[in-house]
Amino acid sequence: MSLVIWVIVIIAVIILASAIRIVREYERGVIFRLGRLIGAKGPGLFFVIPFMDQLIKIDLRVLTMDVPKQSLITRDNVPVTVDAVVYFRVLNPEDAVTKVENYISATSLISQTTLRSVVGQSELDELLIHRDKINEALQKIIDEKTDPWGIKVSAVEIKEVTLPEELKRAMARQAETERERRAKIISAEGEFQAAEKLSQAAEIIARNPIALQLRYLQTLNDISAENATTIVFPLPMEFLKAFGTKD
């Protein structure tokens, strides 16, 4: 008789243990009773009816998902390889269980097709320079498509854009040519400004001949300060004209 009691006690303990469920703070437990949706519970400790209730735990934390590399052609017919990362989380656990078979796999496939579509409609310059706008467009489209599943896509970031080697070399040559062009422009602007200043100085000296004499004296002072062995005395042109021959 005691053996039967022990068997009953053990069975009761097993059933009671299977009826106790613990859901963490970042989880929710979606319960089905005989196939019918009861609702999402948690966090904390609660009981389910053994053999009648089915519990599916859903993680509510932000999930990070890598989008595999996609080979595609941009709008300006440039072949590129692009990959991205998607940040999303479950807002409605009931919809994530009942409206899609596997919300993680479904979100991954939607992200891949959307990435190919959006990048394929963009030009290469937009992809390289205005990547933030493409990220925003990806986030908006993917979020709208996954919203019926109770999924919230918070961000989409393009990680890497791989270009063909021929295009990389062409872009390097273009960048080098652009740097040379800017250097020539800066040099020309410097020469133009110097010529302009010299022209202004000549006009000032023409209006004030004494300024030329003062400049002569300053030049002599600079030469003497350098301990030079040879000193050149600049003479005004009017002084030299006096020694010229007359017709």
SEDO-493409 format. One record per residue (C-alpha): residue number from 1; z, x, y. Coordinates in nm, 3 decimals, padded with zeros to 5 digits. Each point is the difference from the previous one (the first is absolute). Layout:
[rodren NUM; [Z; X; Y]]
...
***
This chain:
[rodren 1; [00.000; 00.000; 00.000]]
[rodren 2; [00.081; 00.282; 00.235]]
[rodren 3; [-00.343; 00.151; -00.061]]
[rodren 4; [-00.171; -00.317; 00.116]]
[rodren 5; [00.213; -00.002; 00.314]]
[rodren 6; [-00.093; 00.359; 00.073]]
[rodren 7; [-00.369; -00.080; -00.045]]
[rodren 8; [00.032; -00.296; 00.236]]
[rodren 9; [00.180; 00.211; 00.257]]
[rodren 10; [-00.262; 00.274; -00.019]]
[rodren 11; [-00.282; -00.253; 00.039]]
[rodren 12; [00.180; -00.158; 00.295]]
[rodren 13; [00.042; 00.339; 00.168]]
[rodren 14; [-00.368; 00.080; -00.049]]
[rodren 15; [-00.105; -00.335; 00.144]]
[rodren 16; [00.238; 00.037; 00.293]]
[rodren 17; [-00.126; 00.352; 00.071]]
[rodren 18; [-00.358; -00.120; -00.004]]
[rodren 19; [00.092; -00.280; 00.240]]
[rodren 20; [00.141; 00.235; 00.264]]
[rodren 21; [-00.246; 00.144; 00.247]]
[rodren 22; [00.057; 00.244; 00.284]]
[rodren 23; [-00.252; 00.025; 00.282]]
[rodren 24; [00.026; 00.289; 00.245]]
[rodren 25; [-00.005; -00.033; 00.376]]
[rodren 26; [-00.369; 00.098; 00.024]]
[rodren 27; [-00.107; -00.228; -00.285]]
[rodren 28; [-00.052; -00.370; -00.063]]
[rodren 29; [-00.001; -00.173; -00.337]]
[rodren 30; [-00.268; -00.267; -00.050]]
[rodren 31; [00.118; -00.244; -00.270]]
[rodren 32; [-00.213; -00.222; -00.223]]
[rodren 33; [00.169; -00.266; -00.214]]
[rodren 34; [-00.214; -00.119; -00.289]]
[rodren 35; [-00.304; 00.114; 00.197]]
[rodren 36; [00.098; -00.172; 00.323]]
[rodren 37; [00.068; 00.199; 00.316]]
[rodren 38; [00.367; -00.032; 00.099]]
[rodren 39; [-00.004; 00.240; 00.293]]
[rodren 40; [00.099; 00.349; 00.110]]
[rodren 41; [00.364; 00.107; -00.016]]
[rodren 42; [00.198; 00.302; 00.106]]
[rodren 43; [00.142; 00.234; 00.086]]
[rodren 44; [00.318; -00.008; -00.207]]
[rodren 45; [00.121; -00.130; -00.336]]
[rodren 46; [-00.119; -00.330; -00.147]]
[rodren 47; [-00.054; -00.169; -00.337]]
[rodren 48; [-00.314; -00.115; -00.178]]
[rodren 49; [-00.033; -00.221; -00.303]]
[rodren 50; [-00.090; 00.213; -00.302]]
[rodren 51; [-00.327; -00.082; -00.178]]
[rodren 52; [-00.086; -00.246; 00.278]]
[rodren 53; [-00.014; 00.206; 00.318]]
[rodren 54; [-00.229; 00.291; 00.071]]
[rodren 55; [00.091; 00.245; 00.278]]
[rodren 56; [-00.254; 00.219; 00.180]]
[rodren 57; [00.138; 00.256; 00.245]]
[rodren 58; [-00.204; 00.076; 00.313]]
[rodren 59; [00.060; 00.309; 00.216]]
[rodren 60; [00.011; -00.084; 00.372]]
[rodren 61; [-00.012; 00.357; 00.126]]
[rodren 62; [-00.304; 00.148; 00.172]]
[rodren 63; [-00.238; 00.137; -00.261]]
[rodren 64; [-00.241; 00.288; 00.057]]
[rodren 65; [-00.334; -00.018; -00.176]]
[rodren 66; [-00.276; 00.260; 00.002]]
[rodren 67; [-00.351; -00.136; 00.025]]
[rodren 68; [-00.232; 00.210; -00.222]]
[rodren 69; [-00.277; 00.197; 00.167]]
[rodren 70; [-00.302; -00.211; 00.084]]
[rodren 71; [-00.349; 00.150; 00.036]]
[rodren 72; [-00.203; -00.196; 00.251]]
[rodren 73; [-00.254; 00.022; 00.280]]
[rodren 74; [00.086; -00.065; 00.364]]
[rodren 75; [-00.204; -00.218; 00.231]]
[rodren 76; [-00.190; 00.305; 00.129]]
[rodren 77; [-00.095; 00.098; -00.359]]
[rodren 78; [00.250; 00.282; -00.052]]
[rodren 79; [00.147; 00.034; -00.353]]
[rodren 80; [00.379; 00.042; 00.008]]
[rodren 81; [00.294; -00.021; -00.238]]
[rodren 82; [00.307; -00.180; 00.134]]
[rodren 83; [00.345; -00.072; -00.140]]
[rodren 84; [00.295; -00.183; 00.152]]
[rodren 85; [00.361; -00.107; -00.050]]
[rodren 86; [00.129; -00.358; 00.031]]
[rodren 87; [00.357; -00.102; 00.087]]
[rodren 88; [00.095; -00.353; -00.107]]
[rodren 89; [00.291; -00.210; -00.126]]
[rodren 90; [00.067; -00.339; -00.153]]
[rodren 91; [00.106; -00.269; 00.244]]
[rodren 92; [-00.015; -00.297; -00.236]]
[rodren 93; [00.101; 00.089; -00.359]]
[rodren 94; [-00.099; -00.342; -00.135]]
[rodren 95; [-00.358; 00.029; 00.128]]
[rodren 96; [-00.023; 00.362; -00.123]]
[rodren 97; [00.076; -00.125; -00.354]]
[rodren 98; [-00.177; -00.335; -00.015]]
[rodren 99; [-00.314; 00.053; 00.213]]
[rodren 100; [-00.125; 00.332; -00.133]]
[rodren 101; [00.025; 00.162; -00.343]]
[rodren 102; [00.089; 00.350; 00.123]]
[rodren 103; [00.052; 00.026; 00.374]]
[rodren 104; [00.004; 00.381; 00.003]]
[rodren 105; [-00.332; 00.031; -00.184]]
[rodren 106; [-00.154; -00.280; 00.206]]
[rodren 107; [00.108; 00.165; 00.327]]
[rodren 108; [-00.146; 00.331; -00.118]]
[rodren 109; [-00.339; -00.155; -00.077]]
[rodren 110; [-00.008; -00.191; 00.330]]
[rodren 111; [00.082; 00.324; 00.183]]
[rodren 112; [-00.285; 00.186; -00.171]]
[rodren 113; [-00.264; -00.261; 00.078]]
[rodren 114; [00.122; -00.042; 00.358]]
[rodren 115; [-00.002; 00.376; 00.056]]
[rodren 116; [-00.360; 00.021; -00.117]]
[rodren 117; [-00.103; -00.294; 00.216]]
[rodren 118; [00.169; 00.108; 00.324]]
[rodren 119; [-00.096; 00.368; -00.021]]
[rodren 120; [-00.356; -00.094; -00.100]]
[rodren 121; [-00.031; -00.201; 00.323]]
[rodren 122; [00.127; 00.291; 00.214]]
[rodren 123; [-00.183; 00.305; 00.129]]
[rodren 124; [00.114; 00.352; -00.080]]
[rodren 125; [00.125; 00.068; 00.354]]
[rodren 126; [00.217; -00.311; -00.013]]
[rodren 127; [00.140; 00.108; -00.335]]
[rodren 128; [00.091; 00.346; 00.129]]
[rodren 129; [00.108; -00.078; 00.356]]
[rodren 130; [00.119; -00.361; 00.002]]
[rodren 131; [00.170; -00.009; -00.338]]
[rodren 132; [00.294; -00.199; 00.137]]
[rodren 133; [-00.229; -00.294; 00.076]]
[rodren 134; [-00.140; 00.007; -00.353]]
[rodren 135; [00.355; 00.011; -00.138]]
[rodren 136; [00.091; -00.307; 00.201]]
[rodren 137; [-00.309; -00.185; -00.122]]
[rodren 138; [00.080; 00.089; -00.362]]
[rodren 139; [00.361; -00.114; 00.037]]
[rodren 140; [-00.099; -00.331; 00.154]]
[rodren 141; [-00.265; -00.085; -00.261]]
[rodren 142; [00.209; 00.101; -00.303]]
[rodren 143; [00.304; -00.184; 00.136]]
[rodren 144; [-00.199; -00.321; 00.045]]
[rodren 145; [-00.138; 00.019; -00.356]]
[rodren 146; [00.340; 00.068; -00.161]]
[rodren 147; [00.197; -00.248; 00.209]]
[rodren 148; [-00.050; -00.290; -00.252]]
[rodren 149; [00.168; 00.220; -00.262]]
[rodren 150; [00.313; 00.044; 00.211]]
[rodren 151; [-00.090; 00.361; 00.084]]
[rodren 152; [00.042; 00.159; 00.344]]
[rodren 153; [-00.211; 00.309; 00.070]]
[rodren 154; [00.179; 00.194; 00.273]]
[rodren 155; [-00.235; 00.298; 00.039]]
[rodren 156; [-00.316; 00.163; -00.134]]
[rodren 157; [-00.073; 00.366; 00.068]]
[rodren 158; [-00.319; 00.190; -00.083]]
[rodren 159; [00.119; 00.330; -00.146]]
[rodren 160; [-00.311; 00.212; -00.029]]
[rodren 161; [-00.369; -00.019; 00.083]]
[rodren 162; [-00.212; 00.242; -00.205]]
[rodren 163; [-00.341; 00.091; 00.140]]
[rodren 164; [-00.295; 00.173; -00.171]]
[rodren 165; [-00.008; 00.379; 00.043]]
[rodren 166; [-00.334; -00.013; 00.181]]
[rodren 167; [00.142; -00.242; 00.255]]
[rodren 168; [00.311; 00.217; 00.047]]
[rodren 169; [-00.217; 00.302; 00.082]]
[rodren 170; [-00.213; -00.205; 00.238]]
[rodren 171; [00.310; -00.129; 00.179]]
[rodren 172; [00.137; 00.356; 00.025]]
[rodren 173; [-00.325; 00.118; 00.161]]
[rodren 174; [00.007; -00.294; 00.237]]
[rodren 175; [00.359; 00.074; 00.099]]
[rodren 176; [-00.085; 00.367; 00.061]]
[rodren 177; [-00.298; -00.098; 00.216]]
[rodren 178; [00.218; -00.239; 00.196]]
[rodren 179; [00.259; 00.274; 00.063]]
[rodren 180; [-00.271; 00.237; 00.124]]
[rodren 181; [-00.138; -00.269; 00.229]]
[rodren 182; [00.342; -00.064; 00.150]]
[rodren 183; [00.058; 00.374; 00.048]]
[rodren 184; [-00.332; 00.034; 00.187]]
[rodren 185; [00.081; -00.300; 00.216]]
[rodren 186; [00.341; 00.143; 00.090]]
[rodren 187; [-00.157; 00.340; 00.081]]
[rodren 188; [-00.267; -00.164; 00.217]]
[rodren 189; [00.260; -00.207; 00.180]]
[rodren 190; [00.200; 00.317; 00.068]]
[rodren 191; [-00.303; 00.179; 00.141]]
[rodren 192; [-00.087; -00.303; 00.214]]
[rodren 193; [00.352; -00.015; 00.143]]
[rodren 194; [-00.002; 00.376; 00.066]]
[rodren 195; [-00.337; -00.023; 00.178]]
[rodren 196; [00.126; -00.293; 00.204]]
[rodren 197; [00.309; 00.194; 00.108]]
[rodren 198; [-00.213; 00.303; 00.091]]
[rodren 199; [-00.228; -00.221; 00.206]]
[rodren 200; [00.299; -00.142; 00.185]]
[rodren 201; [00.135; 00.352; 00.060]]
[rodren 202; [-00.337; 00.114; 00.136]]
[rodren 203; [-00.006; -00.292; 00.241]]
[rodren 204; [00.349; 00.088; 00.124]]
[rodren 205; [-00.093; 00.366; 00.047]]
[rodren 206; [-00.321; -00.100; 00.181]]
[rodren 207; [00.202; -00.207; 00.246]]
[rodren 208; [00.264; 00.274; 00.042]]
[rodren 209; [-00.149; 00.357; -00.021]]
[rodren 210; [00.344; 00.148; 00.045]]
[rodren 211; [00.092; -00.137; -00.343]]
[rodren 212; [-00.249; 00.243; -00.156]]
[rodren 213; [00.168; 00.293; 00.171]]
[rodren 214; [00.338; -00.114; -00.128]]
[rodren 215; [-00.145; -00.020; -00.349]]
[rodren 216; [-00.126; 00.359; 00.035]]
[rodren 217; [00.345; 00.118; 00.094]]
[rodren 218; [00.158; -00.187; -00.290]]
[rodren 219; [-00.246; 00.157; -00.243]]
[rodren 220; [00.081; 00.350; 00.130]]
[rodren 221; [00.368; -00.073; -00.043]]
[rodren 222; [-00.055; -00.111; -00.360]]
[rodren 223; [-00.203; 00.311; -00.081]]
[rodren 224; [00.260; 00.235; 00.146]]
[rodren 225; [00.276; -00.170; -00.198]]
[rodren 226; [-00.175; 00.088; -00.329]]
[rodren 227; [00.015; 00.380; 00.064]]
[rodren 228; [-00.375; 00.029; -00.020]]
[rodren 229; [-00.163; 00.342; 00.061]]
[rodren 230; [-00.308; -00.153; 00.159]]
[rodren 231; [00.020; -00.239; 00.292]]
[rodren 232; [-00.301; -00.203; 00.107]]
[rodren 233; [-00.008; -00.116; 00.360]]
[rodren 234; [-00.199; -00.319; 00.041]]
[rodren 235; [-00.191; -00.017; 00.327]]
[rodren 236; [-00.133; -00.306; 00.175]]
[rodren 237; [-00.374; -00.051; -00.008]]
[rodren 238; [-00.011; 00.000; 00.380]]
[rodren 239; [00.131; 00.357; -00.001]]
[rodren 240; [-00.275; 00.116; -00.235]]
[rodren 241; [-00.273; -00.169; 00.203]]
[rodren 242; [00.069; 00.237; 00.286]]
[rodren 243; [-00.135; 00.289; -00.211]]
[rodren 244; [-00.314; -00.180; -00.097]]
[rodren 245; [-00.345; 00.094; 00.129]]
[rodren 246; [-00.154; -00.205; 00.270]]
[rodren 247; [-00.364; -00.100; 00.002]]
***
